[in-house]
């Protein structure tokens, strides 16, 4: 029978546990930063549309919205520009 001290046995396990914890924290921080940047990228055109709608509500008809997109936001921006040109 061979007896191994617990400290020798647990040393590698504790080192792996610390490494796993640090990598998990790093992954969490990275995912959080990436999520914030993605959210800002998605929300920015919506905020521009909101500002244009508020400007039109204040009778500022010279408001032009420059969103060159082919999706629903682009269509909405074109509708806002069309409304501003008609008045």
Backbone as numpy.savetxt, mean C-alpha at the origin, in Angstrom:
# Nx Ny Nz CAx CAy CAz Cx Cy Cz
25.52 -45.90 27.60 24.69 -44.75 27.60 25.59 -43.51 27.60
25.20 -42.54 26.77 25.96 -41.29 26.67 25.10 -40.18 27.25
25.70 -39.38 28.08 25.00 -38.26 28.69 25.53 -36.97 28.08
24.60 -36.19 27.56 24.95 -34.91 26.95 24.36 -33.81 27.83
25.16 -32.85 28.21 24.61 -31.76 29.02 23.50 -31.02 28.27
22.49 -30.61 29.01 21.34 -29.94 28.40 21.75 -28.65 27.69
22.69 -27.92 28.23 23.12 -26.66 27.61 23.72 -26.90 26.22
24.49 -27.99 26.07 25.05 -28.30 24.75 23.95 -28.70 23.77
22.98 -29.43 24.25 21.89 -29.91 23.42 20.97 -28.76 23.00
20.67 -27.88 23.93 19.72 -26.80 23.68 20.34 -25.59 23.00
21.66 -25.50 22.96 22.32 -24.34 22.38 21.93 -24.14 20.92
21.99 -25.19 20.13 21.63 -25.08 18.71 20.14 -24.82 18.53
19.33 -25.42 19.36 17.88 -25.20 19.28 17.55 -23.75 19.60
18.16 -23.21 20.63 17.93 -21.81 20.98 18.42 -20.85 19.90
19.55 -21.18 19.28 20.07 -20.35 18.19 19.11 -20.38 17.01
18.58 -21.54 16.69 17.61 -21.65 15.59 16.31 -20.91 15.93
15.90 -20.96 17.16 14.69 -20.25 17.58 14.88 -18.74 17.44
16.02 -18.23 17.85 16.31 -16.80 17.68 16.34 -16.41 16.21
16.98 -17.22 15.40 17.05 -16.93 13.96 15.65 -16.91 13.34
14.84 -17.89 13.71 13.48 -17.94 13.18 12.68 -16.73 13.62
12.81 -16.33 14.87 12.10 -15.16 15.36 12.53 -13.89 14.63
13.84 -13.71 14.46 14.34 -12.51 13.78 13.91 -12.48 12.31
13.94 -13.63 11.66 13.49 -13.68 10.26 12.00 -13.40 10.16
11.22 -13.88 11.12 9.78 -13.61 11.12 9.50 -12.14 11.33
10.23 -11.51 12.23 10.05 -10.07 12.47 10.45 -9.29 11.22
11.54 -9.67 10.58 11.98 -8.99 9.36 10.94 -9.15 8.25
10.37 -10.34 8.13 9.33 -10.58 7.11 8.09 -9.75 7.42
7.73 -9.65 8.67 6.57 -8.85 9.07 6.79 -7.37 8.74
7.96 -6.86 9.06 8.27 -5.45 8.77 8.28 -5.21 7.26
8.89 -6.12 6.52 8.92 -5.98 5.06 7.53 -6.02 4.45
6.69 -6.95 4.92 5.33 -7.05 4.40 4.51 -5.82 4.75
4.73 -5.28 5.94 4.00 -4.08 6.35 4.39 -2.89 5.48
5.68 -2.71 5.25 6.15 -1.60 4.41 5.62 -1.76 2.99
5.69 -2.97 2.45 5.18 -3.21 1.10 3.68 -2.97 1.03
2.95 -3.36 2.06 1.51 -3.12 2.09 1.17 -1.64 2.13
1.91 -0.87 2.91 1.68 0.57 2.99 1.96 1.23 1.64
3.06 0.86 1.01 3.40 1.44 -0.29 2.36 1.07 -1.35
1.89 -0.16 -1.33 0.87 -0.60 -2.28 -0.44 0.15 -2.04
-0.81 0.31 -0.78 -2.04 1.03 -0.47 -1.96 2.48 -0.95
-0.82 3.13 -0.76 -0.65 4.50 -1.24 -0.76 4.55 -2.76
-0.18 3.58 -3.43 -0.21 3.53 -4.90 -1.65 3.37 -5.40
-2.45 2.59 -4.69 -3.83 2.35 -5.09 -4.72 3.55 -4.75
-4.49 4.18 -3.62 -5.37 5.24 -3.13 -5.10 6.58 -3.80
-3.90 6.83 -4.27 -3.55 8.14 -4.83 -4.51 8.59 -5.93
-4.84 7.77 -6.95 -5.77 8.25 -7.98 -7.18 8.50 -7.43
-7.58 7.73 -6.43 -8.90 7.94 -5.83 -8.94 9.28 -5.10
-7.86 9.62 -4.43 -7.79 10.92 -3.76 -7.82 12.06 -4.77
-7.19 11.88 -5.92 -7.24 12.90 -6.97 -8.67 13.09 -7.47
-9.38 11.97 -7.66 -10.78 12.06 -8.08 -11.62 12.77 -7.02
-11.37 12.48 -5.78 -12.08 13.12 -4.69 -11.85 14.63 -4.70
-10.60 15.03 -4.88 -10.27 16.46 -4.93 -10.96 17.13 -6.11
-11.00 16.46 -7.25 -11.67 17.03 -8.43 -13.17 17.16 -8.19
-13.77 16.18 -7.56 -15.20 16.25 -7.26 -15.50 17.39 -6.31
-14.66 17.58 -5.32 -14.86 18.68 -4.38 -14.69 20.03 -5.06
-13.73 20.11 -5.98 -13.53 21.36 -6.72 -14.74 21.67 -7.58
-15.29 20.66 -8.25 -16.49 20.88 -9.05 -17.68 21.28 -8.17
-17.76 20.72 -6.98 -18.85 21.07 -6.05 -18.72 22.52 -5.60
-17.52 23.07 -5.59 -17.29 24.47 -5.23 -17.37 25.39 -6.45
-17.89 24.88 -7.55 -18.05 25.64 -8.80 -16.72 26.08 -9.39
-15.70 25.32 -9.18 -14.40 25.58 -9.82 -14.34 24.75 -11.10
-14.91 25.33 -12.16 -15.10 24.58 -13.39 -13.83 24.44 -14.23
-12.79 25.13 -13.85 -11.54 25.02 -14.62 -10.67 23.86 -14.13
-11.23 23.01 -13.32 -10.49 21.87 -12.78 -10.30 20.81 -13.86
-9.08 20.42 -14.08 -8.77 19.34 -15.02 -8.09 18.21 -14.25
-8.47 17.02 -14.57 -7.93 15.85 -13.89 -7.12 15.04 -14.90
-5.84 14.88 -14.64 -4.95 14.17 -15.56 -4.70 12.75 -15.06
-5.65 11.87 -15.35 -5.47 10.45 -15.06 -5.58 9.70 -16.38
-4.47 9.33 -16.94 -4.45 8.61 -18.21 -4.48 7.12 -17.94
-5.68 6.63 -17.68 -5.85 5.21 -17.37 -6.98 4.67 -18.24
-6.98 3.36 -18.40 -8.01 2.71 -19.21 -9.04 1.98 -18.36
-8.96 2.10 -17.06 -9.89 1.38 -16.19 -11.03 2.30 -15.76
-11.78 1.88 -14.75 -12.92 2.65 -14.28 -12.52 4.02 -13.76
-11.36 4.11 -13.11 -10.90 5.41 -12.63 -10.62 6.36 -13.78
-10.08 5.85 -14.86 -9.85 6.68 -16.04 -11.15 7.16 -16.66
-12.15 6.29 -16.69 -13.45 6.68 -17.21 -14.10 7.74 -16.33
-13.96 7.58 -15.04 -14.51 8.56 -14.11 -13.79 9.90 -14.24
-12.48 9.87 -14.42 -11.72 11.10 -14.62 -12.16 11.79 -15.91
-12.38 11.01 -16.97 -12.84 11.59 -18.23 -14.22 12.22 -18.05
-15.08 11.59 -17.25 -16.41 12.14 -17.00 -16.31 13.45 -16.24
-15.42 13.53 -15.26 -15.22 14.77 -14.52 -14.71 15.86 -15.45
-13.75 15.53 -16.31 -13.23 16.53 -17.25 -14.31 16.99 -18.22
-15.17 16.07 -18.65 -16.25 16.42 -19.55 -17.25 17.36 -18.86
-17.56 17.07 -17.62 -18.46 17.95 -16.86 -17.87 19.35 -16.70
-16.57 19.39 -16.43 -15.92 20.69 -16.23 -15.91 21.50 -17.54
-15.75 20.84 -18.68 -15.73 21.53 -19.97 -17.11 22.04 -20.35
-18.18 21.37 -19.96 -19.53 21.75 -20.35 -20.02 22.98 -19.61
-19.45 23.27 -18.46 -19.97 24.40 -17.67 -19.14 25.60 -17.79
